[in-house]
Amino acid sequence: MPIINSLAADYGDDVTFVAVAGHSTVELSRERAGIWFSPGRILWGYDDELWQTYLVRGQPVGFLISSDDVIVKQWHGNIGEAAIVEHLDALVAIG
């Protein structure tokens, strides 16, 4: 999450970052989420339906979704900042 927090600042209005927690409550997650990223920089999504829609089996998992709701890239686990930047640049290029 610290990498995502930093990248969210770099990509400004070009990319919306949504952190989705599951199997907990917003109240229980709020304090821990504040450790990982700056409030207001990343939207906090909280809906088990998202887990079902994208067939998420566990965390961490990343999705890049284009502005027309197409999944451009998906990965499981930590892939590192360079790979995330490469994927984000590709996403920004296609819109």
C-alpha positions as CSV (number, residue, x, y, z in Angstrom):
1,M,0.0,0.0,0.0
2,P,2.8,2.5,0.5
3,I,3.8,2.1,-3.1
4,I,0.2,2.6,-4.2
5,N,-0.1,5.7,-2.0
6,S,3.0,7.2,-3.6
7,L,1.8,6.4,-7.2
8,A,-1.6,7.8,-6.5
9,A,0.0,11.2,-6.0
10,D,2.1,10.8,-9.2
11,Y,-0.9,9.9,-11.4
12,G,-3.2,12.6,-10.0
13,D,-6.5,12.8,-12.0
14,D,-5.4,10.3,-14.6
15,V,-6.1,7.2,-12.4
16,T,-8.5,6.6,-9.6
17,F,-7.2,4.3,-7.0
18,V,-9.8,2.2,-5.0
19,A,-8.8,0.1,-2.0
20,V,-11.3,-2.6,-1.3
21,A,-11.3,-4.5,2.0
22,G,-13.3,-7.5,2.6
23,H,-14.4,-9.8,5.3
24,S,-14.3,-7.1,8.0
25,T,-16.0,-3.8,8.7
26,V,-15.1,-0.2,7.7
27,E,-14.7,0.6,11.4
28,L,-12.2,-2.2,12.0
29,S,-10.3,-1.4,8.8
30,R,-10.2,2.4,9.0
31,E,-7.3,2.6,11.5
32,R,-5.1,0.1,9.7
33,A,-5.8,1.6,6.3
34,G,-4.6,5.0,7.6
35,I,-1.2,3.4,8.2
36,W,-0.9,2.4,4.5
37,F,-2.0,5.4,2.6
38,S,-3.0,9.1,3.0
39,P,-6.7,9.7,3.6
40,G,-8.4,11.3,0.6
41,R,-5.8,10.2,-1.9
42,I,-7.2,6.7,-2.5
43,L,-11.0,6.1,-2.4
44,W,-12.0,3.4,0.1
45,G,-14.3,0.9,-1.5
46,Y,-16.0,-1.6,0.7
47,D,-18.3,-4.1,-0.9
48,D,-18.2,-7.9,-0.9
49,E,-20.0,-7.8,-4.2
50,L,-16.8,-6.5,-5.8
51,W,-15.0,-9.6,-4.5
52,Q,-17.6,-11.8,-6.3
53,T,-17.7,-9.7,-9.5
54,Y,-13.9,-10.0,-10.0
55,L,-13.6,-13.5,-8.5
56,V,-11.1,-12.3,-5.8
57,R,-10.0,-15.3,-3.7
58,G,-7.6,-13.4,-1.4
59,Q,-5.4,-10.4,-1.0
60,P,-3.3,-8.8,-2.2
61,V,-4.7,-8.6,-5.7
62,G,-4.5,-5.8,-8.2
63,F,-6.7,-4.8,-11.1
64,L,-6.3,-2.1,-13.7
65,I,-9.7,-1.3,-15.2
66,S,-10.0,1.1,-18.2
67,S,-12.5,4.0,-18.3
68,D,-14.8,1.7,-20.3
69,D,-14.8,-0.9,-17.5
70,V,-12.5,-3.4,-19.3
71,I,-10.0,-5.3,-17.1
72,V,-6.7,-4.4,-18.7
73,K,-4.4,-6.2,-16.2
74,Q,-4.8,-8.3,-13.1
75,W,-2.1,-9.7,-10.7
76,H,-1.9,-11.6,-7.5
77,G,0.7,-10.8,-4.8
78,N,3.2,-8.0,-4.7
79,I,4.7,-7.2,-8.1
80,G,6.9,-4.3,-7.3
81,E,6.8,-0.6,-8.1
82,A,8.5,-0.8,-11.5
83,A,5.9,-3.3,-12.8
84,I,3.0,-1.3,-11.4
85,V,4.3,1.8,-13.1
86,E,4.6,0.0,-16.4
87,H,1.0,-1.2,-16.1
88,L,-0.3,2.2,-15.0
89,D,1.5,3.9,-17.9
90,A,-0.2,1.5,-20.3
91,L,-3.5,2.1,-18.7
92,V,-3.2,5.9,-19.0
93,A,-2.2,5.5,-22.6
94,I,-5.4,3.7,-23.5
95,G,-7.7,5.8,-21.3
